[in-house]
Amino acid sequence: DTATLQSVDYNAACIERAVKAHVNTPWGWLGYSQGCANAFRAEALMLQGTPQQRALMEGFRCRHLLFSAANGSAHAISTEWKINQALVDGERFLKRFQANMSMTSQHVILQQ
């Protein structure tokens, strides 16, 4: 049971718990959209993890991707960086007005 608007790592942990609790036979995963990224992350964490985590992958046989958004996570990180850069650039632009405008004028402009 993964969650909307949660990190890939949170959802990967949910997948790992589900595999641990419910899988006793050969298995595979079916990922749809962001579920592909979540499942790839879970798979990577289990394969690189403790011996108990690696044992969970012994029965793993296949993966099926439907409309994968697996590289959407990289786009989200890139977008976050771009937004941060835009905020920094905006602050640099507005900084020069601090010396030329009164505090009251600045509040009036920013609150509109």
N, CA, C and O of each residue as an XYZ file, in Angstrom:
448
protein
N       0.847     -1.172      0.000
C       0.000      0.000      0.000
C       0.897      1.242      0.000
O       1.251      1.764      1.057
N       1.247      1.693     -1.172
C       2.075      2.894     -1.286
C       1.177      4.120     -1.206
O      -0.048      4.008     -1.260
N       1.782      5.271     -1.081
C       0.998      6.487     -0.869
C       1.283      7.522     -1.943
O       2.391      7.606     -2.472
N       0.265      8.302     -2.252
C       0.410      9.389     -3.196
C       1.204     10.514     -2.546
O       1.053     10.785     -1.355
N       2.044     11.158     -3.330
C       2.862     12.288     -2.886
C       3.822     11.928     -1.756
O       4.148     12.764     -0.914
N       4.266     10.688     -1.750
C       5.311     10.267     -0.823
C       6.593     10.061     -1.613
O       6.561      9.914     -2.835
N       7.710     10.051     -0.919
C       8.986      9.867     -1.594
C       9.098      8.452     -2.156
O       8.402      7.533     -1.724
N       9.980      8.306     -3.119
C      10.237      6.992     -3.711
C      10.747      6.040     -2.632
O      10.391      4.861     -2.627
N      11.583      6.544     -1.712
C      12.112      5.688     -0.647
C      11.012      5.209      0.297
O      11.039      4.058      0.732
N      10.046      6.067      0.623
C       8.924      5.660      1.477
C       8.145      4.534      0.798
O       7.851      3.510      1.415
N       7.815      4.737     -0.479
C       7.046      3.730     -1.210
C       7.834      2.442     -1.399
O       7.261      1.353     -1.365
N       9.150      2.557     -1.600
C       9.987      1.359     -1.725
C       9.967      0.552     -0.428
O       9.933     -0.678     -0.458
N       9.988      1.243      0.703
C       9.921      0.551      1.998
C       8.578     -0.168      2.152
O       8.521     -1.268      2.700
N       7.504      0.453      1.670
C       6.184     -0.197      1.717
C       6.181     -1.470      0.870
O       5.622     -2.490      1.274
N       6.802     -1.405     -0.290
C       6.880     -2.578     -1.172
C       7.682     -3.684     -0.507
O       7.290     -4.850     -0.541
N       8.802     -3.319      0.095
C       9.628     -4.321      0.768
C       8.854     -4.997      1.898
O       8.924     -6.216      2.052
N       8.117     -4.214      2.688
C       7.305     -4.805      3.773
C       6.262     -5.766      3.205
O       6.022     -6.830      3.776
N       5.639     -5.394      2.083
C       4.624     -6.257      1.472
C       5.246     -7.563      0.982
O       4.663     -8.632      1.161
N       6.421     -7.483      0.368
C       7.103     -8.702     -0.099
C       7.425     -9.590      1.088
O       7.199    -10.799      1.045
N       7.953     -8.994      2.147
C       8.328     -9.752      3.346
C       7.105    -10.442      3.968
O       7.194    -11.583      4.421
N       5.975     -9.748      3.986
C       4.786    -10.265      4.671
C       3.958    -11.240      3.828
O       3.300    -12.120      4.383
N       3.979    -11.100      2.510
C       2.991    -11.832      1.710
C       3.544    -12.749      0.617
O       2.779    -13.514      0.030
N       4.826    -12.699      0.329
C       5.336    -13.456     -0.823
C       6.088    -14.697     -0.363
O       7.074    -14.609      0.368
N       5.599    -15.866     -0.808
C       6.234    -17.156     -0.481
C       6.584    -17.943     -1.732
O       7.184    -19.014     -1.640
N       6.220    -17.433     -2.889
C       6.405    -18.156     -4.150
C       7.233    -17.284     -5.095
O       7.507    -16.127     -4.776
N       7.633    -17.814     -6.246
C       8.270    -16.941     -7.241
C       7.334    -15.766     -7.534
O       6.115    -15.928     -7.578
N       7.908    -14.604     -7.730
C       7.089    -13.406     -7.871
C       7.717    -12.404     -8.833
O       8.878    -12.533     -9.221
N       6.942    -11.426     -9.201
C       7.390    -10.324    -10.034
C       6.586     -9.099     -9.664
O       5.674     -9.171     -8.841
N       6.916     -7.992    -10.262
C       6.133     -6.801     -9.974
C       5.600     -6.171    -11.250
O       6.182     -6.279    -12.330
N       4.477     -5.515    -11.074
C       3.802     -4.791    -12.138
C       3.774     -3.335    -11.710
O       3.172     -2.999    -10.690
N       4.416     -2.475    -12.474
C       4.456     -1.064    -12.119
C       3.696     -0.230    -13.118
O       3.839     -0.406    -14.327
N       2.888      0.678    -12.613
C       2.153      1.611    -13.456
C       2.566      3.022    -13.075
O       2.449      3.406    -11.911
N       3.039      3.789    -14.023
C       3.423      5.181    -13.833
C       4.473      5.309    -12.737
O       5.550      4.722    -12.853
N       4.189      6.060    -11.675
C       5.169      6.264    -10.609
C       5.476      4.958     -9.875
O       6.524      4.838     -9.242
N       4.580      3.989     -9.954
C       4.835      2.686     -9.349
C       6.068      2.010     -9.919
O       6.703      1.206     -9.237
N       6.416      2.327    -11.165
C       7.643      1.763    -11.759
C       8.869      2.267    -11.011
O       9.763      1.490    -10.679
N       8.908      3.569    -10.746
C      10.043      4.138    -10.002
C      10.091      3.562     -8.596
O      11.166      3.236     -8.093
N       8.931      3.435     -7.960
C       8.875      2.876     -6.608
C       9.409      1.442     -6.591
O      10.188      1.074     -5.711
N       8.989      0.643     -7.561
C       9.409     -0.763     -7.601
C      10.894     -0.896     -7.946
O      11.585     -1.739     -7.374
N      11.389     -0.076     -8.873
C      12.828     -0.102     -9.178
C      13.643      0.234     -7.926
O      14.671     -0.389     -7.661
N      13.177      1.218     -7.164
C      13.904      1.606     -5.949
C      13.857      0.473     -4.923
O      14.869      0.164     -4.294
N      12.687     -0.145     -4.753
C      12.564     -1.261     -3.811
C      13.487     -2.404     -4.226
O      14.172     -2.996     -3.393
N      13.497     -2.702     -5.512
C      14.352     -3.773     -6.027
C      15.824     -3.456     -5.749
O      16.574     -4.319     -5.291
N      16.227     -2.228     -6.025
C      17.626     -1.835     -5.801
C      17.991     -1.919     -4.323
O      19.067     -2.405     -3.976
N      17.104     -1.451     -3.455
C      17.394     -1.490     -2.014
C      17.505     -2.919     -1.500
O      18.366     -3.223     -0.674
N      16.627     -3.798     -1.993
C      16.680     -5.186     -1.539
C      17.925     -5.895     -2.069
O      18.547     -6.670     -1.342
N      18.296     -5.641     -3.325
C      19.479     -6.292     -3.898
C      20.778     -5.807     -3.263
O      21.752     -6.557     -3.192
N      20.798     -4.560     -2.803
C      22.009     -3.989     -2.216
C      22.000     -4.018     -0.694
O      22.936     -3.540     -0.054
N      20.948     -4.577     -0.119
C      20.768     -4.500      1.325
C      21.411     -5.635      2.105
O      22.400     -6.237      1.686
N      20.817     -5.895      3.239
C      21.299     -6.922      4.157
C      21.066     -8.315      3.551
O      20.339     -8.442      2.566
N      21.666     -9.338      4.122
C      21.390    -10.697      3.620
C      19.891    -11.033      3.665
O      19.392    -11.728      2.781
N      19.176    -10.552      4.674
C      17.729    -10.809      4.746
C      16.998    -10.115      3.596
O      16.068    -10.679      3.020
N      17.418     -8.889      3.263
C      16.787     -8.191      2.146
C      17.106     -8.886      0.823
O      16.227     -9.028     -0.027
N      18.336     -9.313      0.645
C      18.712    -10.014     -0.591
C      17.947    -11.332     -0.723
O      17.612    -11.751     -1.831
N      17.673    -11.981      0.405
C      16.913    -13.244      0.373
C      15.499    -13.014     -0.162
O      14.926    -13.907     -0.787
N      14.931    -11.835      0.072
C      13.598    -11.534     -0.456
C      13.579    -11.556     -1.980
O      12.540    -11.821     -2.585
N      14.721    -11.280     -2.603
C      14.798    -11.212     -4.063
C      15.082    -12.565     -4.709
O      15.116    -12.659     -5.936
N      15.287    -13.614     -3.915
C      15.596    -14.926     -4.489
C      14.479    -15.454     -5.372
O      14.748    -16.119     -6.373
N      13.243    -15.175     -5.024
C      12.114    -15.655     -5.821
C      11.687    -14.698     -6.914
O      10.731    -14.979     -7.637
N      12.364    -13.588     -7.050
C      11.991    -12.571     -8.038
C      12.237    -13.098     -9.450
O      13.321    -13.599     -9.749
N      11.217    -12.982    -10.329
C      11.336    -13.527    -11.669
C      11.158    -12.492    -12.784
O      11.812    -12.608    -13.820
N      10.306    -11.497    -12.611
C      10.039    -10.592    -13.732
C       9.514     -9.241    -13.254
O       9.085     -9.075    -12.112
N       9.568     -8.291    -14.173
C       8.975     -6.974    -13.931
C       8.228     -6.567    -15.199
O       8.647     -6.887    -16.312
N       7.131     -5.866    -15.014
C       6.331     -5.407    -16.139
C       6.028     -3.928    -15.914
O       5.471     -3.558    -14.881
N       6.391     -3.084    -16.877
C       6.213     -1.642    -16.749
C       5.083     -1.167    -17.653
O       5.073     -1.448    -18.852
N       4.140     -0.450    -17.074
C       3.050      0.144    -17.841
C       3.144      1.660    -17.728
O       2.980      2.211    -16.639
N       3.402      2.330    -18.827
C       3.480      3.793    -18.864
C       4.408      4.304    -17.766
O       4.018      5.115    -16.925
N       5.625      3.818    -17.795
C       6.590      4.087    -16.738
C       6.873      5.575    -16.570
O       7.053      6.312    -17.539
N       6.906      5.984    -15.322
C       7.353      7.332    -14.963
C       8.635      7.197    -14.140
O       8.926      8.036    -13.287
N       9.391      6.143    -14.402
C      10.581      5.871    -13.603
C      11.584      7.009    -13.662
O      12.258      7.279    -12.668
N      11.702      7.685    -14.797
C      12.609      8.820    -14.819
C      11.896     10.114    -14.438
O      12.493     11.189    -14.498
N      10.629     10.023    -14.049
C       9.911     11.192    -13.546
C      10.495     11.683    -12.235
O      10.424     12.875    -11.935
N      11.070     10.784    -11.450
C      11.690     11.178    -10.188
C      12.881     12.090    -10.447
O      13.099     13.061     -9.722
N      13.643     11.773    -11.479
C      14.772     12.646    -11.822
C      14.270     14.005    -12.276
O      14.876     15.029    -11.961
N      13.161     14.023    -13.018
C      12.594     15.300    -13.449
C      12.110     16.103    -12.253
O      12.257     17.325    -12.227
N      11.540     15.438    -11.273
C      11.065     16.140    -10.083
C      12.227     16.777     -9.338
O      12.115     17.915     -8.884
N      13.332     16.068     -9.205
C      14.514     16.621     -8.535
C      15.036     17.807     -9.330
O      15.411     18.829     -8.754
N      15.062     17.676    -10.647
C      15.515     18.770    -11.504
C      14.600     19.980    -11.359
O      15.079     21.112    -11.294
N      13.302     19.756    -11.307
C      12.348     20.853    -11.153
C      12.540     21.544     -9.819
O      12.491     22.772     -9.746
N      12.756     20.781     -8.773
C      12.994     21.378     -7.457
C      14.217     22.286     -7.505
O      14.195     23.385     -6.951
N      15.276     21.841     -8.158
C      16.489     22.648     -8.289
C      16.192     23.936     -9.055
O      16.651     25.010     -8.665
N      15.421     23.833    -10.151
C      15.093     25.008    -10.954
C      14.264     26.013    -10.160
O      14.476     27.220    -10.274
N      13.328     25.525     -9.363
C      12.515     26.429     -8.542
C      13.391     27.135     -7.514
O      13.253     28.340     -7.301
N      14.286     26.392     -6.881
C      15.199     27.010     -5.908
C      16.061     28.077     -6.577
O      16.261     29.155     -6.016
N      16.574     27.780     -7.781
C      17.396     28.760     -8.498
C      16.580     30.000     -8.853
O      17.083     31.119     -8.760
N      15.326     29.811     -9.259
C      14.464     30.950     -9.592
C      14.221     31.817     -8.358
O      14.203     33.044     -8.457
N      14.036     31.191     -7.203
C      13.843     31.961     -5.975
C      15.099     32.755     -5.615
O      15.007     33.910     -5.200
N      16.249     32.148     -5.772
C      17.514     32.844     -5.495
C      17.686     34.010     -6.465
O      18.051     35.112     -6.055
N      17.422     33.767     -7.754
C      17.541     34.838     -8.740
C      16.559     35.972     -8.443
O      16.901     37.148     -8.570
N      15.340     35.609     -8.049
C      14.348     36.626     -7.688
C      14.793     37.455     -6.498
O      14.618     38.674     -6.481
N      15.367     36.795     -5.505
C      15.859     37.517     -4.336
C      16.998     38.457     -4.715
O      17.053     39.591     -4.238
N      17.891     38.000     -5.555
C      19.000     38.872     -6.012
C      18.469     40.080     -6.765
O      18.976     41.190     -6.605
N      17.441     39.864     -7.593
C      16.849     40.963     -8.342
C      16.201     41.979     -7.400
O      16.371     43.185     -7.578
N      15.465     41.499     -6.406
C      14.755     42.400     -5.493
C      15.680     43.070     -4.484
O      15.346     44.129     -3.953
N      16.822     42.478     -4.214
C      17.752     43.015     -3.224
C      18.179     44.447     -3.542
O      18.333     45.265     -2.636
N      18.372     44.750     -4.830
C      18.826     46.092     -5.179
C      17.787     47.153     -4.874
O      18.123     48.328     -4.726
N      16.517     46.748     -4.778
C      15.473     47.717     -4.448
C      15.429     48.042     -2.957
O      14.851     49.054     -2.561
N      16.030     47.201     -2.136
C      16.020     47.449     -0.693
C      16.674     48.782     -0.354
O      16.224     49.473      0.560
N      17.717     49.150     -1.068
C      18.420     50.404     -0.783
C      17.662     51.612     -1.319
O      17.856     52.727     -0.833
N      16.796     51.405     -2.318
C      16.106     52.529     -2.963
C      14.663     52.712     -2.517
O      14.053     53.731     -2.842
N      14.102     51.767     -1.789
C      12.686     51.838     -1.406
C      12.551     51.720      0.101
O      13.337     51.034      0.755
N      11.563     52.385      0.638
C      11.307     52.280      2.073
C      10.711     50.914      2.382
O      10.195     50.234      1.495
N      10.786     50.526      3.632
C      10.227     49.232      4.055
C       8.724     49.196      3.790
O       8.195     48.157      3.393
N       8.035     50.305      4.002
C       6.586     50.356      3.766
C       6.278     50.122      2.295
O       5.347     49.387      1.968
N       7.046     50.735      1.407
C       6.834     50.534     -0.036
C       7.063     49.080     -0.409
O       6.313     48.518     -1.208
N       8.074     48.475      0.150
C       8.355     47.072     -0.145
C       7.207     46.175      0.291
O       6.825     45.260     -0.440
N       6.652     46.425      1.472
C       5.527     45.617      1.969
C       4.303     45.793      1.074
O       3.606     44.820      0.788
N       4.036     47.007      0.632
C       2.886     47.249     -0.222
C       3.019     46.477     -1.532
O       2.057     45.863     -1.993
N       4.210     46.508     -2.132
C       4.422     45.828     -3.411
C       4.361     44.314     -3.252
O       3.765     43.629     -4.084
N       4.970     43.782     -2.192
C       5.009     42.339     -2.011
C       3.666     41.749     -1.605
O       3.421     40.567     -1.845
N       2.798     42.537     -1.001
C       1.514     41.995     -0.544
C       0.425     42.063     -1.596
O      -0.688     41.600     -1.344
N       0.699     42.617     -2.754
C      -0.321     42.673     -3.801
C      -0.297     41.466     -4.658
O      -1.093     41.354     -5.590
